């Protein structure tokens, strides 16, 4: 049949083929149908072998299950044709024209089963050549489940075509138009798609392996759960594409051009992403949420403002990477290398950073609420205004860290090292710092109310205006500390070592300092009213003008302490040792000091009115000018005491004190 053969002649030919007694589908072997009008022709399950169909019009033809073996379809019109289950193969065979050929239509086994079937049907030769569909018009064609093997579709028009579940092997689609085409669950292997237009195409769950997609347009394409393996993506465009759950395996270039793509749950395997900046916010706001980036080398990349929430970056190399403002919420970053990384204003809430290395990183204004940083290394980081609320920093290293105005409320910092750290203005209320090392740290106007610092090392730490009210500071190491103006009201300082500490103007009201060591400490103007100081060691302490009203100082060691002008009204001093102490002008009204030692103490002009001093020892004490009005001192020793100008009980005052109104 020659070019221009009308469709009715083809139908007649098919009628003859169908009438053939030979088994299997009808065969149209080696005829010339170039330019033929085959519109609407009923060619279901027909096997076309070496048929020339160049320029033929097959628009709307019924070709479901048809087989095109080594046919020339260059420039053919197949718009709207039904090609569901059709097979396009470059397999070339020599067939016995006298016998029908039974060709199995199982597309999945095309390469093997067809050869076996054809070999038993008079096949004399076997070779492969490219089946030519170049420039063909397949707009809107139905190719569901079709098999295209070795087909040349260069420049073909496949816009809106349905290739759902199709198999394309070694096909050439260079420059082809596939806008809006459906290739969901299709398999495309070793294909040439350079410069192809796949804008808005549907490739969900599609497998693309060994394909050349260089300069291809995939803008707005849907590639959900697609697998792209060993493909060349150089110069391809993915603006607005959806790669949610897709896998990129050993693709080239190393930095896929995914600018502007949505890549939630993207999985990247076997690639070095040293230049993956195309995915970052400053390159179009791409998303990498919930992606698998484990162990990836991302050094040199830029991820400023990138969306990486929920991604797995365990062990990733991110040293020096720009992650400013990035969304890393819930990310797995365990063991990741983030040294010198820029994470200012990054969102890392609930992120897992156990054993991560962040030395020298910038975390100013970052959100790390609820993050896990156990065992992480954060030496020398800049974290001004960082939010570490409820974060887990157990055993973390934060030496020389700047956490100015940061939030550590409720954070876990047990055994963490913050040596030399700057915590000015920090809110660490309720934080757990048990056994933490804060030696040489600086805290100004910080809040640690209710914090747990039992056993912590705060030696040489400088605390100014810090709120430690209700904090647990039991057994802390606090030698040579500065606590100027700090609020320690109600704090637990049992057994704390505050030797040489500067507690000037500190608020220790109601604090528990039982057994605390305050040798040589400075408590000038400190408020220790109601404090528990049982057995406290305060020898040579400077507590001038301090307030110890109502405090409990039983058996306290106050030898040679400076308590000049101190206020001790109602204090309990039973068994306390004040030998050589300076109590000049001190207020000791109603103190309870049985068996207390005031030997060689200076009490000039002190007010001891109503003091209970049973069995107290004032040997060689200087009480010149003191007020001894109505003291109760049975058994007290005053040997060699200087009581010059001391005032005893004032009868008139005593009478006034005892006066009671007459009974009615």
VEXDO-446945 format. One record per residue (C-alpha): x, y, z. Coordinates in steps of 0.5 Angstrom, whole numbers, padded with zeros to 4 digits, always signed. Example, Ala and Ser with C-alpha at 12.3 -4.5 7.8 and 13.67 -1.06 7.14 Angstrom:
residues 2
+0025-0009+0016/+0027-0002+0014/
***
This chain:
residues 664
+0000+0000+0000/+0003+0007-0002/+0003+0014+0001/-0004+0017+0001/-0008+0010+0002/-0015+0011+0005/-0017+0009+0011/-0022+0004+0008/-0016+0000+0004/-0013-0001+0011/-0019-0003+0014/-0020-0008+0008/-0013-0011+0009/-0014-0012+0017/-0020-0016+0015/-0016-0020+0011/-0011-0021+0016/-0016-0022+0022/-0019-0028+0017/-0013-0031+0017/-0013-0038+0021/-0006-0037+0024/-0006-0036+0031/-0004-0029+0035/-0006-0022+0033/-0006-0019+0026/+0001-0017+0023/+0002-0012+0018/+0009-0013+0015/+0013-0008+0011/+0009-0004+0008/+0009+0003+0006/+0003+0008+0009/+0007+0014+0009/+0002+0020+0009/-0004+0015+0010/-0010+0018+0013/-0012+0013+0018/-0016+0017+0023/-0020+0013+0027/-0018+0007+0024/-0019+0000+0029/-0012-0002+0030/-0013-0005+0037/-0008-0011+0038/-0005-0010+0031/+0003-0012+0030/+0006-0007+0025/+0013-0009+0023/+0017-0005+0019/+0011-0001+0017/+0013+0006+0014/+0008+0011+0017/+0012+0017+0016/+0007+0023+0016/+0001+0019+0017/-0005+0022+0020/-0007+0017+0026/-0011+0022+0030/-0016+0019+0034/-0014+0012+0032/-0016+0006+0036/-0009+0003+0037/-0010+0000+0044/-0005-0006+0045/-0002-0005+0038/+0005-0006+0037/+0010-0002+0033/+0016-0006+0031/+0022-0002+0028/+0017+0003+0024/+0018+0009+0022/+0013+0014+0025/+0017+0021+0024/+0012+0026+0023/+0006+0022+0024/+0000+0025+0027/-0003+0021+0033/-0006+0027+0037/-0012+0024+0041/-0010+0017+0039/-0012+0011+0044/-0005+0008+0045/-0006+0004+0052/-0002-0002+0053/+0001+0000+0046/+0008-0003+0045/+0014+0001+0041/+0020-0003+0040/+0026-0002+0036/+0027-0009+0036/+0028-0011+0028/+0027-0018+0026/+0026-0022+0019/+0019-0025+0019/+0016-0031+0015/+0011-0027+0011/+0007-0033+0010/+0006-0034+0017/+0002-0030+0023/+0007-0028+0028/+0004-0029+0035/+0007-0023+0039/+0006-0023+0047/+0003-0017+0049/+0006-0017+0056/+0010-0010+0056/+0014-0012+0062/+0018-0018+0059/+0019-0015+0052/+0026-0015+0051/+0026-0023+0053/+0019-0026+0051/+0018-0022+0045/+0025-0025+0042/+0023-0032+0044/+0016-0032+0041/+0019-0029+0035/+0024-0034+0034/+0019-0039+0034/+0015-0036+0028/+0020-0036+0023/+0025-0030+0025/+0031-0030+0021/+0035-0024+0023/+0035-0020+0030/+0038-0013+0030/+0036-0006+0034/+0035+0000+0031/+0032+0007+0033/+0024+0007+0032/+0023+0014+0029/+0017+0018+0032/+0021+0025+0031/+0017+0031+0031/+0010+0026+0031/+0004+0030+0034/+0002+0026+0040/-0002+0031+0044/-0007+0028+0049/-0005+0021+0046/-0007+0016+0051/-0001+0011+0052/-0003+0008+0059/+0002+0002+0060/+0005+0003+0053/+0012+0001+0052/+0017+0005+0048/+0023+0002+0047/+0029+0005+0043/+0024+0010+0040/+0026+0017+0037/+0021+0022+0040/+0026+0028+0039/+0022+0034+0038/+0015+0030+0039/+0009+0034+0041/+0006+0030+0047/+0003+0036+0051/-0003+0033+0055/-0001+0026+0053/-0003+0020+0058/+0003+0016+0059/+0001+0013+0066/+0005+0007+0068/+0009+0007+0061/+0016+0004+0060/+0021+0008+0056/+0027+0005+0055/+0033+0008+0051/+0028+0013+0048/+0030+0020+0045/+0026+0026+0047/+0031+0031+0046/+0027+0038+0045/+0020+0034+0046/+0014+0038+0049/+0011+0034+0054/+0007+0040+0058/+0002+0037+0063/+0003+0030+0060/+0002+0025+0065/+0008+0020+0067/+0006+0018+0074/+0009+0011+0076/+0012+0011+0069/+0019+0008+0068/+0024+0012+0064/+0031+0009+0063/+0037+0011+0059/+0033+0016+0056/+0035+0023+0052/+0031+0029+0055/+0036+0034+0054/+0032+0041+0053/+0025+0037+0054/+0019+0041+0056/+0016+0038+0062/+0013+0044+0065/+0007+0042+0069/+0008+0035+0068/+0006+0029+0073/+0011+0024+0075/+0009+0022+0081/+0012+0015+0083/+0016+0015+0077/+0023+0012+0076/+0028+0016+0072/+0035+0012+0071/+0041+0014+0067/+0037+0020+0063/+0040+0026+0060/+0035+0032+0063/+0040+0037+0062/+0037+0044+0060/+0030+0040+0061/+0024+0045+0064/+0021+0041+0070/+0017+0048+0072/+0011+0046+0076/+0012+0039+0075/+0010+0034+0080/+0015+0029+0082/+0012+0026+0089/+0016+0020+0091/+0020+0020+0084/+0026+0017+0084/+0032+0020+0080/+0038+0016+0079/+0044+0017+0076/+0041+0023+0071/+0044+0029+0069/+0040+0035+0071/+0045+0040+0069/+0042+0047+0067/+0035+0044+0068/+0029+0048+0071/+0025+0046+0077/+0022+0053+0079/+0015+0051+0083/+0016+0044+0082/+0014+0039+0088/+0019+0034+0089/+0016+0032+0096/+0019+0025+0098/+0023+0024+0092/+0030+0021+0092/+0036+0024+0088/+0041+0018+0087/+0048+0020+0085/+0045+0025+0080/+0050+0030+0077/+0052+0036+0078/+0053+0035+0085/+0049+0041+0087/+0042+0040+0083/+0039+0046+0080/+0033+0046+0085/+0032+0053+0086/+0025+0055+0088/+0023+0047+0088/+0019+0044+0094/+0023+0039+0096/+0019+0036+0103/+0022+0029+0105/+0027+0029+0099/+0032+0024+0100/+0039+0025+0097/+0044+0019+0096/+0051+0018+0094/+0052+0026+0093/+0057+0031+0095/+0053+0038+0096/+0058+0043+0097/+0054+0048+0093/+0047+0046+0095/+0046+0054+0095/+0041+0053+0090/+0036+0050+0095/+0037+0056+0100/+0032+0061+0101/+0037+0067+0098/+0036+0063+0092/+0028+0062+0091/+0026+0060+0098/+0026+0052+0096/+0024+0047+0102/+0028+0041+0104/+0023+0039+0110/+0024+0032+0112/+0029+0030+0108/+0035+0025+0108/+0041+0029+0108/+0045+0024+0113/+0053+0025+0113/+0052+0030+0107/+0058+0034+0105/+0054+0041+0105/+0060+0046+0107/+0061+0052+0103/+0053+0052+0101/+0048+0057+0103/+0042+0055+0107/+0040+0062+0109/+0032+0062+0111/+0032+0055+0108/+0026+0051+0110/+0029+0044+0113/+0024+0042+0118/+0024+0035+0120/+0030+0033+0116/+0035+0028+0118/+0042+0031+0118/+0046+0027+0122/+0053+0027+0122/+0053+0032+0116/+0058+0037+0115/+0056+0044+0115/+0062+0047+0118/+0062+0055+0116/+0055+0054+0112/+0050+0060+0112/+0044+0058+0116/+0042+0065+0118/+0034+0064+0119/+0034+0057+0117/+0028+0053+0119/+0031+0047+0122/+0025+0045+0127/+0026+0038+0129/+0032+0036+0125/+0036+0030+0127/+0043+0034+0127/+0047+0029+0132/+0054+0029+0131/+0054+0034+0125/+0059+0039+0124/+0057+0046+0125/+0063+0049+0127/+0063+0057+0125/+0056+0056+0122/+0052+0062+0122/+0045+0060+0125/+0043+0067+0127/+0035+0067+0128/+0035+0060+0126/+0029+0056+0128/+0032+0049+0132/+0026+0048+0137/+0026+0040+0138/+0032+0039+0134/+0037+0034+0136/+0044+0036+0136/+0047+0031+0141/+0055+0031+0140/+0054+0036+0135/+0060+0040+0134/+0058+0048+0134/+0065+0051+0136/+0065+0058+0134/+0058+0058+0131/+0054+0064+0131/+0047+0063+0134/+0045+0070+0136/+0037+0070+0137/+0036+0063+0135/+0031+0059+0137/+0033+0052+0141/+0027+0051+0145/+0027+0044+0147/+0033+0042+0143/+0037+0036+0145/+0044+0038+0146/+0047+0033+0150/+0054+0032+0150/+0055+0038+0144/+0061+0042+0144/+0059+0050+0143/+0066+0053+0145/+0066+0060+0144/+0059+0061+0141/+0056+0068+0140/+0049+0066+0142/+0046+0073+0144/+0039+0073+0146/+0038+0065+0144/+0032+0061+0147/+0034+0055+0150/+0028+0054+0154/+0027+0047+0157/+0033+0045+0152/+0038+0039+0154/+0045+0041+0155/+0047+0035+0159/+0055+0034+0159/+0055+0040+0154/+0061+0044+0153/+0060+0052+0153/+0066+0055+0155/+0068+0062+0153/+0060+0062+0151/+0057+0069+0150/+0050+0068+0152/+0048+0075+0153/+0040+0076+0154/+0039+0069+0153/+0034+0064+0156/+0035+0058+0159/+0029+0057+0163/+0028+0050+0165/+0034+0048+0161/+0038+0042+0163/+0045+0043+0164/+0048+0038+0169/+0055+0037+0169/+0055+0042+0163/+0062+0046+0162/+0061+0054+0162/+0068+0056+0164/+0069+0063+0163/+0062+0064+0160/+0058+0071+0159/+0051+0070+0162/+0049+0077+0163/+0042+0078+0163/+0040+0071+0162/+0034+0068+0165/+0036+0061+0167/+0030+0061+0172/+0029+0053+0174/+0035+0051+0170/+0038+0045+0172/+0046+0046+0173/+0048+0041+0178/+0055+0039+0178/+0056+0044+0172/+0062+0048+0172/+0061+0056+0172/+0068+0057+0174/+0070+0064+0172/+0064+0066+0169/+0060+0073+0169/+0053+0074+0170/+0050+0081+0171/+0043+0082+0172/+0041+0075+0171/+0035+0071+0173/+0037+0064+0176/+0031+0064+0181/+0029+0056+0183/+0035+0054+0179/+0039+0047+0182/+0046+0048+0182/+0048+0043+0187/+0055+0041+0187/+0056+0046+0182/+0063+0050+0181/+0062+0057+0181/+0069+0059+0183/+0072+0066+0181/+0065+0067+0178/+0063+0074+0178/+0055+0075+0179/+0052+0082+0180/+0045+0083+0181/+0043+0076+0180/+0037+0073+0182/+0038+0066+0185/+0032+0067+0190/+0030+0060+0192/+0036+0057+0188/+0039+0050+0190/+0046+0052+0191/+0048+0046+0196/+0055+0044+0196/+0057+0049+0191/+0064+0051+0190/+0064+0059+0191/+0071+0061+0193/+0073+0068+0191/+0066+0070+0188/+0063+0076+0187/+0055+0076+0189/+0055+0084+0189/+0047+0086+0189/+0045+0079+0188/+0038+0076+0190/+0039+0069+0194/+0033+0070+0198/+0031+0063+0200/+0036+0060+0197/+0039+0053+0199/+0047+0054+0200/+0048+0049+0205/+0055+0047+0206/+0057+0052+0200/+0064+0054+0200/+0063+0062+0200/+0070+0063+0202/+0072+0070+0200/+0066+0071+0196/+0064+0078+0195/+0056+0079+0197/+0056+0086+0198/+0048+0088+0198/+0046+0081+0197/+0039+0079+0199/+0040+0073+0203/+0034+0073+0207/+0031+0066+0209/+0037+0063+0205/+0039+0056+0208/+0047+0057+0209/+0047+0051+0214/+0055+0049+0215/+0057+0054+0209/+0064+0057+0209/+0064+0064+0209/+0071+0065+0211/+0073+0072+0209/+0067+0073+0205/+0064+0081+0204/+0057+0081+0207/+0057+0089+0207/+0050+0091+0208/+0048+0084+0206/+0041+0082+0208/+0041+0076+0211/+0035+0077+0216/+0031+0070+0217/+0037+0066+0214/+0039+0059+0217/+0047+0060+0219/+0047+0054+0224/+0055+0052+0224/+0057+0057+0219/+0064+0059+0218/+0064+0066+0218/+0071+0068+0221/+0074+0074+0219/+0068+0076+0215/+0066+0083+0213/+0059+0084+0215/+0059+0091+0217/+0052+0094+0217/+0049+0087+0215/+0042+0085+0217/+0042+0079+0221/+0035+0080+0224/+0032+0074+0226/+0037+0069+0223/+0039+0063+0226/+0047+0063+0228/+0047+0058+0233/+0054+0055+0233/+0057+0059+0228/+0064+0061+0227/+0064+0069+0227/+0071+0070+0230/+0074+0077+0228/+0068+0078+0224/+0067+0085+0222/+0059+0086+0225/+0060+0094+0226/+0053+0097+0226/+0050+0090+0224/+0043+0089+0225/+0042+0082+0229/+0035+0084+0233/+0032+0077+0235/+0038+0073+0232/+0039+0066+0235/+0047+0066+0237/+0047+0060+0242/+0054+0057+0242/+0056+0062+0237/+0064+0064+0237/+0065+0071+0237/+0072+0072+0240/+0075+0078+0237/+0069+0080+0233/+0068+0088+0232/+0060+0089+0234/+0061+0096+0235/+0054+0100+0235/+0051+0093+0233/+0044+0092+0234/+0043+0086+0239/+0036+0087+0242/+0033+0081+0244/+0039+0076+0242/+0038+0069+0244/+0046+0068+0246/+0047+0062+0251/+0054+0060+0252/+0056+0065+0246/+0063+0067+0246/+0064+0074+0246/+0072+0074+0249/+0076+0080+0247/+0070+0082+0242/+0069+0090+0241/+0062+0092+0243/+0062+0099+0244/+0056+0103+0244/+0052+0096+0242/+0045+0095+0244/+0044+0089+0248/+0038+0091+0251/+0033+0085+0253/+0039+0080+0251/+0039+0073+0253/+0046+0072+0255/+0046+0066+0260/+0053+0063+0261/+0056+0067+0255/+0063+0069+0256/+0065+0076+0255/+0072+0076+0258/+0076+0082+0256/+0071+0084+0252/+0070+0092+0251/+0063+0094+0252/+0064+0101+0253/+0058+0105+0252/+0054+0099+0251/+0046+0099+0252/+0045+0093+0257/+0038+0095+0259/+0035+0089+0262/+0040+0083+0260/+0039+0076+0262/+0046+0074+0264/+0046+0068+0269/+0052+0065+0269/+0055+0070+0264/+0063+0071+0265/+0065+0079+0265/+0072+0078+0267/+0077+0084+0265/+0071+0086+0261/+0071+0094+0260/+0064+0096+0262/+0066+0103+0262/+0060+0108+0261/+0056+0102+0260/+0048+0103+0261/+0045+0098+0266/+0037+0097+0266/+0034+0104+0266/+0028+0103+0272/+0024+0108+0269/+0024+0105+0262/+0023+0098+0265/+0017+0101+0269/+0014+0103+0263/+0016+0097+0259/+0012+0093+0265/+0006+0098+0265/-0001+0095+0264/-0007+0098+0264/-0012+0097+0270/-0017+0092+0269/-0024+0094+0268/
***
